[in-house]
Amino acid sequence: MKKLTAIFTVLLLLAMTIPAMAASAINQDGYYKGIKLCGRVKVVEHFGDIKIKYVNSFPGVE
């Protein structure tokens, strides 16, 4: 019974961590949805390619 509980716990932890690892939208080469994240940036009011969230404190924390 302890072995079954341990296996179930490991599977549950893996099931929760794998989607979190895949949630990163920026790949290793620096692309986001086929757009290379480098070069010039133009801020537009409507119909932008990428939406951002501008924060003053605690960047990167959701």
N, C-alpha and C positions, 0 to 999 in steps of 0.2 A: 504494500500500500504506500509506503514512504517513497519507493522508487517511482511509482506512478504519479504521485504528487510532485516529485522533483521534475519529472519529464514534462508534466503539464505546466509547471511554473516556467521552465525554460522555454517551452513553445509559446507561452503567453508573452513572455518578455521579448522574444524574437518577433512575434507578430506586432508588437507595439513599436519596436525600434526600426524595423525595416522601412515602413512608410515614412518615418521621420527622416531617415537618411536620404530617401528618394525625393523628399520635398524640396530640396535645393534646386531652384529653377535655373541657376547659372551653372553651366557645365565646366569641366576642367580647363577648357580652352578659352573661357571668357565669353561664351555666347549665351544669350537669353532669347529663347524662341527664334533662333536663327539670326539674331542681331548681335554683331560684335560690340562689346561694351568698351569702346575706346574711341578716341578722336573727339570731334566737336559735338557739343550738345546744344540743342535749340529747345527752349522752353516755349510750349504752345498752350493756348487756352483750350482748344478742342481738337479731337481726332488725333491724339498723340499715339505713338507706337507702344510706349511703356508708361504705366502709371507708377508714380512714386509716392512715398509718404515722407514729408518733411517734418522733422522733429527737432526740438531745441535741447532736449535732455534724454539720456539713456538710449542712444542710437543702437539699433540692432536687437533690442529687447521688445518682444511682442507681448 
